[in-house]
Every structure is written in structure tokens, then in C-alpha cells.
């Protein structure tokens, strides 16, 4: 618990749990004799969604390691540990700090979460203190730059933004042209493993829990025993040094196959060739510039081919920056969008993995065990199921924010509401990503041994994905039948006779009611 001894402070710098940048600019400008840092572990941040216990451990352990680094540098840290204070919210802890150690001014980097930013501003305002809010330099594009690019575009597209970012940064560019003569190699990055499955996979690096992390695990088990998720497999980087090891391991051992198989899935293989760097990036343990530099060097050194490097660069330089820009430009209204008028509840088995659908059981069990699933598992297994079922997007958002260790709202919300659930009506993504069980069968081995047949839309062995897919086409025929990127799917619907369509719709209704 923070000391009760009053001290004369010039500036109090607020550092949030996802701002653990070793090069934090406000920390670099601190006067140790006159300034202090404020950090707080609060129950609200673990309970405003029903957070996976591994997500809570990751944040708290990384925060405590960051505090230790600051104190070793002689910086005063007003640290509110979860088990050493009674303040339920960040606002309450900050208000107590401002009252007890009245600083002259308060400073912070712009919070990634609008809810947190609004709460802090209100708390400092009530204390009648000035608040300096500084843009977060961790990102490659400033909000005002993104807003200028966004302009009056009614439908901003990732591809246009990505090309602009490539030109701005010079990454994978040769003079003014893209390296290799094309902007993306997405068509080369959709391979499945086939019947033989993935080759011998290099295991990801192991990060044994140190004393700090072990203490946090005990704390979380004690304070949040009813929260979902396992902790016996917790193995995420919690320091910048660990995160750098993770970068090196990915570049040396998996990047060369990442692009080719980034959309593939396989039973019992949660990590495959994926980088596992998003938790470290989102907590700011890693700088995205360093990650992109490492990827480019691997290309120059012939460690990884251009198509694989470009696919990875597109995730960091493209999607990550794009999602953050959309979030900042469209919040808070964006969070309430529901363009498809979806109102179904989230199935209870999302918290237990207790389902006979093998693909969902595999991904949900993996999520509950590790707090992790890769982007295609999220988009085309859990996300696709919710979209086809018609789950209210805000319920899907709350689950994703709770379930994954890398979930921070600026990244998760646009990907869930925009990319996955089409709740923004096509603002972020040009089409709804809908498919039948045949897609899952093509990209994985999940359907092997499953009691459902991905080719069947009705009958006892009909795959729920396939049934719900055709039902989705019927329900949204007027909206998408003439959409330039989806018209073919709806033309296929016209080939079904009325009796077949009625049978599929009845089976879809029966399935929904069974949940």
C-alpha cells in the first residue's frame, strides 16, 4: 500500500496497466526529487467484464515488474496493490492519492480505453487540478494524422490505409513502389495443412513464473476464484526483456511459415506459426517499430520470404494501427452499433467449452486454458458462430474483452464489432465474413470425427454452421443480395427451392431455441 506520509509533489504521472513502455516519455522527463508515478491495481478493471484469470495475472505481473524497474531508477511510485487497499475503482484510488499527496499538476498518456480516459479526467477535474494529456508515441500514426486520412470517407478501407502507411514509413518499399511489385500477398497466405497436418512445430519460448508472477497468481486465485480460465499454463512475457526474447524466437523459428499458414487451424495446436506478440505489444512491453525492423531484417537475411514478412507487417502496420484509428475516431458511439439488429444471447457454453461442435469446443477450450486463440480462430470459429446465430454484438464484445490476454478495448472492439460481427454496417469491413461449415473443413481438421457433416444444412447430422449460414442468407437477403462482394453467395441461395429453405429455417430456429 502507498505510504501515508505526505510529500510535496510537483507532478504526478499516471501510468495505466497497458502503458508499460520502457521508453515512456513522461517517465523520461520526471524529476525524481519533485515528481512521482501513480499506478493502481483495482478490482473494477478485472470485473467490468468477467476477465480470464490469465488476463488479470498478465496485467498485474507486468505492472509490478514495471514498478520495480522504476524504483530501481530512483523514481517514487505511488502504487496501490490490489490486496493493500479498499478502492474498487481506478477513479477512487486516484481521488485518494490526489487528496493525500496534493500534487501541483497531473500528467498522463492518452488512455487507450475511452471509459478509463473519461473517468480519469472527471476525477482530476473534481480535484481542481490541471491535467496534461500527451499522445501515446507507441503508435506509428498519430490520431490527428489518421483523422486527416479518414477525412470524409464514408467507407474507409484497410487496404488504402495500409498502402499509405507503407509509403509514409518506407517499410517494404523500394523507392515509391512496394517491394516485390505488389502491395500484399494475401492470396499466398491462405494455405491449409492438408491431411498430413502441420510439420514439426518449434515450441514457443517458455517464460517461467518468477517470484513476482507467482505472488500474483496466488493473489488472483484468492481474489477471483470464480473467474474463468486456467493459470497452470500461464507462460506470457511480463517484462520488456522477455518480450524481446519472444520477438527473436518468432523471427528465427516461425515467421518463415507464418504467412503461408496464418489462416490454418489444427486440433491440439493452439499456437502453430503465430507470433504470440500481441499481449506484449498491447501492454507496450514491445515497440512496434522494433518488431517491424526485426521482420524486415529477416527478409534481408533470407530467413523469411517476402510473402510471409508482408503478411506479418500487414497485421502490425495495417490492422493494428487501423483498428486504433477507427476506435479513436468513432467512439463512444461505435460501441453501441448493431446494424444487423442481432439480439440473441451469448451461449453459456462459451464460458465452459461444453459443446459437441468440435471446432467450437477446440477453440473455446484452448481459450479458457491459455487466454489465447489466433485471429482466424477468433474470426471464423467463435466470431462466425456468433454472427450466424445473431448474438447481440455488445455481448460478443464483452466476451472477447474478457477472454483473451491481449484484449485491450481499442484493439478488440473494432475487430469484434466491425470485422467480426458487421455491427457497423460495413464501415470497417466491406462485407460480412460469413461461411458455412465447409470453410472450417477446408482450413482445419476440426470436422474429422465431429458428429456434424459440414456439407449438410438440414437433418440430424447437419452442421450448425451450415444451417445458420443459409439461414443468415435468407434473413439478410434484402441487405446483401446486390452487394458487389457478396452477391454470389446470395445467388446460390436462389438455387434452393422453397421447401428446402423452409426446412433450413426451421432447423435454425430449433437450434437457437435449444441454446
N, C-alpha and C positions, 0 to 999 in steps of 0.2 A: 504494500500500500504506500502511496505517496506520503512523504513527510508532512507533518502539520506545521512545521516551522515556517513562519512567513519570511519571504525574501523579496527584495526589491528587484523586479524584473522590468527590463525594457521591452523585450519582445518574446511572446510565447508562440512557438511554431507548432501547429497541429500536424501530426503525421498519421495518416489513416493506414489501415491494415493492408491495403493494396497500393501503398506508395513507398515501398521499402527499397527505393533506389539508392545504391551505394553512392551515387553521384548527385543525390538530392540537392537542388540548387539552394534552397533555403537553409539547409544544414551547412552547406559550404560557406554561407555568409554569416553564420552565427558568431556572436561574440560570447565565448564561454563564461565570461565574467558577468555578463548582463542579460543573457538570453537563456531560454530553456525550451525543451521539446515536450509536448503533451502527447501521450499515447494512452489509449484505453481499450481494454477488453470488456465488452458489455454483452449481456445476455440477449439484448434486442437483436444484435447482428446475427445471432445464431438461431433466433426463433421467429423473426418476421416471415421467414419461410422455414419449413421443418428440415433444417440443414443436415446433410450427411455428416456423420461424426468425423470422417476423414477430412472433409472441407473445414470443419471447425479447428481440427488439430493443425492442419496446414497453416491457416492464418495465424493462430495463436503462437505456434512454434516459430514461425518466420518473424513475427513481431518481437518475440522475446530475444531471438538471436540478434535482431536489428538493434534493440535496446542495448544489449551487451556490447555491440560494436561501438555505439555512440558513447557509452560510458567509458569504454577503454580510451576513447579520444578526448576524454575530459569534459564531455558535454552533459549538462544537467538534464535528466529525463524525469518528468512528472508522469509516472507510469501507474495506471490503475489496473492491477491484475484482477482477473475475474473473481477469484476467491478471497480477495482482500478488501472489497468494497461492496456497498449495497445498492449502487446506482444501476438501475435497469437499462438505461439508455445512454447513448453517447452524449446526447444533449444534457442529461442530468449530471454525468461525470464532468463534462466541460464546464457547466454552470458552477459546480462546486469548486473546480480549480480556479476559475476566474474570480470567484468570491474570496477564496482563501489566499491566493497569491496574486493579487491585483496587478496584472501587467499594464504597461503603458499602451501596448498595441498587440494585435493578434495577426498571424500570417498563416497561410496555407496554400498548397497547390490545389487547383480546381479538383473537386471530388469527381470521381467517375460516375457516381450514382447521384442522380438529381435529388432523391429523397434525403440523402445524407447532406448534400450541399445546402439545401433549404433549411434543414434542421440546425446546422452549424451557424448559418447566417442569422437565423432568428435568435439563437442563444447568445451570440456575441452582441447583437443589436440590443437585446434586453439588458445586457450588462453595460450598455452605453460605452462600448469600446470600438475603436476603429478596426476594421478587418481588411487586410490586404490579401487578395486572391490572385495567385500567379498561375499562368497557363502551364500545364504539365509538359515539360520538354521531352518526356519519354517518347512521345509520338512523333511521327515523321511529317505530319501535316497539322498545322495549327487550325483551330476551329474557324477563324476568320478566313483562312485560305480555302478550307473546304466549303464554307458558306459562299465564297465568291465563285467556286467551281459549280456549286449547286445552282446558284442563280435562280432563274425562273423555270428550271427543268421540271416538268410535270412527272417524268419518269426517269430519274437518274439511274444510270446503269453502271454496274461494277466495271465492265469492260472498258468503258470510256474513262472512268476514274483511274483504273489500273494503268492504262496507257499514259495518262497524264502524269501519274506518279513515276513511271519508268523514265519518262522524259525529264521530269524535274530532278530525279536523283541520279540518273545515269546508270542505274542498276540494270545489268544485262542489256546494255546498249552499245552499239558501235557507231560512233558519231551520232547521227539523228535517227538511225534505224535500229530495230530490235535485233539482237544477236540471233543468228540463225535464220533471219528473214521473215519471222512471224512472231506475233505478239504472245500467243500462248500455244501450248502443245496439249490442250485438254483432250483432244481426240486420242492421243497416245497414252493417256493416263487413266484408262478405264478398264484395264485388263482384269480378268478373274484368274483364279489359280487353276481352274480345271479340276478334273477328278483327282489328280495327284496331290493337290493341296500345296501349301507354301513349302519352299525349300527349307533347309536347316536355318532356323532363325537365330540371329545373335540375341542373347538376352539383354534387356536394358540394364544400365548400371544400377547397382544396389547402393542405397544410402541408409546405412544402419542408424537406428534412432540413438542419438546421444542423450546425455543426462537431461537436457532441456526438453527435448521431444518426449522422452519417457515420462517426465513430470506432467507435460501437457496431456499426454494420452491418459494418464491416471485421472487428471482433472476432468477431462471430457467424459470419460466413463462414469465418473461420480456425478457430475453436474447434468449430463444429458443422456441418462441411461435409456430413455425411450426413443431417442432419435434413431433414424435408420442408418444402416451401413456398418461395415466391419472395420476394425482397427488392427487386426492381427497381421494384415498385409500392408500397413502404411509404409510407404517407401518413396516419398517425394522429396526433392531438394527443398531445403528450408533456409539456405544461405546462398549468397552470390557465388561462392566458391563451388558449392555443389552444383549449382545451375550451369556453371561453365563446364564442368565435367560432363553434364548431360548433353550440352551442345557438341562437344568434341566427339562423344560416343555416337551421337546420331549422324554426324557428318562422316565419320570414319566407317560406320558399320551398316547404316540403313538408308541413308539418303540416295544411294545409287539405285535402290529398288523402290523407293518411296513413291515417286511419280507414277510409275507403271502400275503399281498395285494399291494406290491410295483409296480406291473405291471398293476393294475386295474385302470379303469377310470370311472368317473360318471358325468353326466350333473350337473352343478351348484356346483360342489365340487372341487375347484382348488387345495386344499392342502391335503385332505384326511389324511393319516398317515405319510406323508413325513416330514423330519426333518426341512426343510427350513433353514439349516445352511450353505449352500454353499456360500451365499453372505458374511457372517461373516468370514468364512474360507478363502475365496479368497482375502478379504481385510486385512487379518491377524489379525482381531479382536479376533479370536479364534486360539488356538494352537491345531493342530490335535491330539497331544498326549493326551491332556486333554479330548477331545471328545471321543477318543478310550477308555481311562480309565473309563469314565462315562458309556460307553456301557458295558464294562466288569464287572463293579461293579453291573450294573443292572442284569446281568446274575447270578452273585454270590449271589445276594439278592433275586433271584427268581422273579424279577419284569418283566423280559422278557425272552422268551425261546431262546435256542441256535440258532435255525434256523433264527429267526428274528435278533438276535445280529450279527450273522455271515454275513447275507445279508447286514447289515449296515456297518460292518467292511470292507467288500469287496469293498464297494464304496469308503471309505476313504483310507484304507491301500493299496487297489488294484488299482482301476481305477484312482483315483486322482493322485497318485504317478506315475503310469504307463503312463498316458497321458502327464504329465510334462516331464518325461524322454524321451519319443518319441519326443516331441516338441524340447527339447534342443539338442537331438542327430541329428535330421533331418532338422532343419531349417537352412537357409531360403528356401531351395528348396522344402520342403514339402508343403508349402503354394500354390505352383503353380501346383500341381499334378492334373491330370484329366484322370485317367486310362480308364474310360468308354466313353471318348470323348463326354461328355454331354455339350450342348451349349444353351439349352433353357433359356429364360429369367425367372426371378422370377415373378410369377403372382402378379399383382398390389394389389390384394385383401389381400395379406399377410400384408399390412400396414393398411387395413381397416376392415378386417373380413367380407367383403361384399360378401358372397358366400352362395349358397343353399346347400352345403355339410355340414350337421350338425356337424360332427366330427371336420372338419376344422374350421367352424365358432365358435364352442365352444372353441377350444384351442386358436385360434387367438384372439378372443375377450378377453379371460382370460389373454393372454399375453399382450395385449395392456392395459388392466386395471391394472394388478399387476406387469408386467415385470417378470412374473414367469410362468413356466409350468414344471411339473415333468419329469423325464428322459424318461419315456415311451411315454408321450405326445410328447416330442421332437423327439424321435427316430422313433416312429411308427405312428405318425399322420403327423406332419409337415415335418419331415425328410423323411419318407417313400414316401409322396406325391412328394417331390422334386426329390427323386431318381427315382421313376417310371416315372415321367414326363420327366426327363432328363435335369434338370436345371444345368447350369454350377456351379460346386461346390464352386467356389470363390464367386459367388453371394449368395449362401446359407450361406456360412461362414460369409459374411458381414451382412446378416440379423440376424443371431444368435448373433453375437457380438454386434449388435445394440439393439436387442430386449429384452435381459434378464439382470436383475440387477446383476446377479452373473457372467456375462461374462467377463473373462479375457482371453487373447489370448492363453496362454499356456495350459489352460484347454479346452477352447471352440474349438480351431482349430483342434486338433487331433480327438476329439469326432465327429466333423462335417465332416471333410474330410475323416477320416479313418473309424470310426464306422458307421456313418450315410450314407455317400454318396459313400463309397468304392472307393474314388478317388485315394487312394494309391495302388490300385490293390491287396489288401489283406495283406498288411504289418502289419497293426494294428489288423484288424478283419479278421477272417478266411473265412468269407463268406459275401455276400451282404445280408442285412436284408430286404428281400422283402416278402410281403404277400399281399393277396387280402383283400377286404372289410370284408371277413368272420372273419379274425383275430380281426378287430375292433369290429365287432358284438359280438364276444366271450368275449372280455375283457372290454366291456363298454355297456352302454345303448344308445350310440350316434345314432345308426341306428334306434332306435324306433322313429317313426314319421318322419324320413327322407324320402324324395321322391324317393331316390335311393334304389335299392334292392342289398345288398352285394353279393347275390348268382348269379346275372346276369352280364355277361360280355358284352352283346350287347343288343340293344333295347332301347326304350325310358326311361325305368327305370333302366338301367344298372348303377351300382355303378362305378364312375370314377376310384376308386382304383382297382376294379376287372378288368375293361377293361385295364387299364395301366399295371396291374400286368402281364396279359397274353401277352400283347404287349412287355413288358420288357423281358419275357422269349424268345419270338421269336427273338427280336433284339440281344440278347446276348447268343443265343443258342450255338455257337461255343466256346465261352469262358467258359461256366459253365456246359454244358451238362454232362461232365465227372468229374466234381469237386466232391470229396468224400462227401462233406457236402450239396451239392445242387442237386445231380443227380436225386433224387426222384422227385423234382419239375419239372425238365425238362423231365423226363419220363412221367409225367402227361400231358405234352404238346403234346406228341406223340399220345395221345388218341383223340385229336381233329382233325377233318377232315379239308382238305384244304379250303373248303368253309367257315367253321366256323372261321378259323384263319384269312382268308382274311377279313371277316366281322368285327372281333375284331380290326384288324389293321386299317381298315378304320375309325372305330368309335374312335379309339385312335388319329388318325391324325386329325379328325374333332374336337375333344375336344381340342387338342393343338392349333389348329388354332383359336378356339373360345376365347382363352385367349389372 
